[in-house]
Amino acid sequence: YFEEMKYHANIDLLERAEVVDKSASYPDFHGDYYSQATFEVSTFSESEISPEYRLSSCEIPPYIKSKVGDNHKGGTCWFIQKEIDQRLSVAYFKELGLLHYHYYQH
């Protein structure tokens, strides 16, 4: 999950984060694949998000929702269409110290 975050989002969290939730699929015969993880980060700055990402609305990931319930206002979210068949979203919940990514290839 650290390697995928670094490869897809160019954010290296290896020395300053812990994976607290994760899931992924195996690529199917069409090549569809997803990977997502939530990291508890000791340090993170929104300036680490590439300027090519655009601010976006986001859905609160289930792990985070289980911690804060439905009343949470959400974090700051970014989205990029990397290729015609690849999407990546990154959400930062500063007050919780949580960073979530979701990569999807179809």
C-alpha positions as CSV (number, residue, x, y, z in Angstrom):
1,Y,0.0,0.0,0.0
2,F,2.9,2.3,0.7
3,E,4.4,1.5,-2.7
4,E,1.1,2.1,-4.5
5,M,0.6,5.5,-2.7
6,K,4.1,6.5,-3.8
7,Y,3.7,5.2,-7.4
8,H,0.2,6.6,-8.1
9,A,0.2,9.7,-5.9
10,N,3.9,10.4,-5.6
11,I,3.5,10.6,-1.8
12,D,6.1,8.7,0.3
13,L,4.6,7.8,3.7
14,L,6.8,4.8,4.6
15,E,8.7,6.5,7.5
16,R,5.8,8.5,8.9
17,A,2.6,6.5,8.6
18,E,0.9,3.2,9.6
19,V,-1.7,1.4,7.5
20,V,-4.9,1.2,9.6
21,D,-7.3,-0.1,7.0
22,K,-6.8,-1.6,3.5
23,S,-8.4,-3.6,0.7
24,A,-7.6,-4.5,-2.8
25,S,-8.9,-6.7,-5.6
26,Y,-7.1,-9.0,-7.9
27,P,-7.2,-7.8,-11.6
28,D,-10.0,-9.6,-13.4
29,F,-9.8,-10.8,-17.0
30,H,-10.7,-7.3,-18.2
31,G,-7.9,-5.7,-16.1
32,D,-10.3,-4.1,-13.6
33,Y,-8.5,-3.6,-10.3
34,Y,-8.8,-1.4,-7.2
35,S,-6.7,-0.6,-4.2
36,Q,-7.5,1.5,-1.2
37,A,-5.9,2.2,2.1
38,T,-6.2,4.5,5.1
39,F,-3.0,5.7,6.8
40,E,-2.6,7.2,10.2
41,V,0.0,9.9,9.5
42,S,2.4,11.5,12.0
43,T,3.1,14.4,9.6
44,F,1.5,15.4,6.3
45,S,1.1,18.7,4.4
46,E,-1.5,19.4,1.8
47,S,1.3,20.9,-0.3
48,E,2.5,17.3,-0.9
49,I,-0.5,16.8,-3.3
50,S,0.5,17.5,-6.8
51,P,-1.1,20.7,-8.3
52,E,-2.5,18.6,-11.2
53,Y,-5.0,17.1,-8.8
54,R,-8.2,19.0,-8.5
55,L,-10.2,19.6,-5.3
56,S,-13.2,17.4,-5.2
57,S,-16.0,16.3,-2.9
58,C,-15.5,13.0,-1.3
59,E,-17.3,10.2,0.3
60,I,-16.2,9.4,3.8
61,P,-14.4,6.0,3.7
62,P,-16.1,3.2,5.8
63,Y,-13.2,2.9,8.2
64,I,-13.2,6.7,9.0
65,K,-17.0,6.7,9.2
66,S,-16.8,3.9,11.8
67,K,-14.6,6.2,13.9
68,V,-16.6,9.4,13.6
69,G,-20.1,8.6,12.5
70,D,-22.3,10.4,10.0
71,N,-21.8,13.8,11.6
72,H,-18.2,14.3,10.4
73,K,-17.8,17.1,7.9
74,G,-15.2,15.3,5.9
75,G,-11.7,16.1,4.9
76,T,-10.0,17.7,2.0
77,C,-10.3,15.6,-1.1
78,W,-8.5,15.6,-4.4
79,F,-9.1,13.6,-7.6
80,I,-7.2,12.9,-10.8
81,Q,-8.0,10.9,-13.9
82,K,-4.5,9.5,-14.5
83,E,-5.3,7.8,-17.8
84,I,-8.5,7.1,-19.6
85,D,-8.9,4.0,-17.5
86,Q,-7.3,5.0,-14.2
87,R,-8.7,7.2,-11.4
88,L,-7.1,8.2,-8.1
89,S,-8.6,10.0,-5.2
90,V,-6.8,11.2,-2.0
91,A,-8.6,12.4,1.1
92,Y,-6.9,14.0,4.1
93,F,-8.8,14.2,7.4
94,K,-6.4,16.6,9.2
95,E,-8.2,16.6,12.6
96,L,-8.0,12.8,12.7
97,G,-4.5,12.4,11.3
98,L,-5.8,10.1,8.6
99,L,-5.0,10.0,4.9
100,H,-7.0,7.8,2.5
101,Y,-6.4,6.9,-1.1
102,H,-8.5,4.9,-3.6
103,Y,-7.0,3.8,-6.9
104,Y,-9.2,2.3,-9.6
105,Q,-8.2,0.9,-13.0
106,H,-10.8,-0.4,-15.4
